[in-house]
Amino acid sequence: MIPLVSPYIECNTISQAWPAALDRIYRHGRLMQDQRGNLTYDLPDVHIALRDPTRGMIPNIPVAPGVTAWRNRDQLDRYFDTEIFDIDPHGFPYIYGEYLVPGILHAVDELSKNPNSRRIVIPVGEPDDMRRPNPACLRIYWLRIIQDHLFGGTYWRSRDFAGGWATNAYGMVRLLELAADELGLPVGSYSDISASGHIYAGAVGNKNDCGDIGWVKEYIL
């Protein structure tokens, strides 16, 4: 029997959750090659719950080779404006905004009519994505009103936690804030699930195509 490590992480903020997730994946993830041949530490079904997601949204991200997560609000807001809340991919295979912008507009409309709805699920991507070279990582964005707060969550097929998670989480929480403002509600909690939570091995000091860039190990230990 394969031993399972609980991938559930509950924190108040993105700033608290990011190092906790890196530590969990590094210590308990399986060292394996992905479909492209990259060596990764991989932990399945990583579930992060943020109790107070709109506070502490930008972690203390180190300045080191291989750190691709953005570390200031201007960069993160530009990411939100161009990839989460825009519908033009500008030459990229996709951006999340293609799916999220129309979905959020419908979601706000439906929730304003029926605050008890459990149907507010925004699908992201296409049915044949598994055959495409660059399928969207985000698959689902959901919203619910619970006790007069707007709760939200996402489901991702795959996630680079060293390079992408903190940036993605910022964008998803900003979108939750925007929807809550439109509905005149405070934000509740945010749930974030990744079928594959992984760290590329180069980020913890293993030689691979990314080089020897052991910043993650130094950051969490």
Sequence and secondary structure as in RCSB ss.txt:
>XXXX:A:sequence
MIPLVSPYIECNTISQAWPAALDRIYRHGRLMQDQRGNLTYDLPDVHIALRDPTRGMIPNIPVAPGVTAWRNRDQ
LDRYFDTEIFDIDPHGFPYIYGEYLVPGILHAVDELSKNPNSRRIVIPVGEPDDMRRPNPACLRIYWLRIIQDHL
FGGTYWRSRDFAGGWATNAYGMVRLLELAADELGLPVGSYSDISASGHIYAGAVGNKNDCGDIGWVKEYIL
>XXXX:A:secstr
       EEEESSHHHHHHHHHHHHHHHSEEEE TTS EEEEEEEEEEEESSTTSS S      TT  S  SHHH
HHHHIIIIIS    TTSS  THHHHHHHHHHHHHHHHH TT S  EEE S TTGGGSSS  SEEEEEEEEETTEE
EEEEEES EETTTTHHHHHHHHHHHHHHHHHHHT  EEEEEEEEEEEEEEGGGGT  STT S THHHHHH 
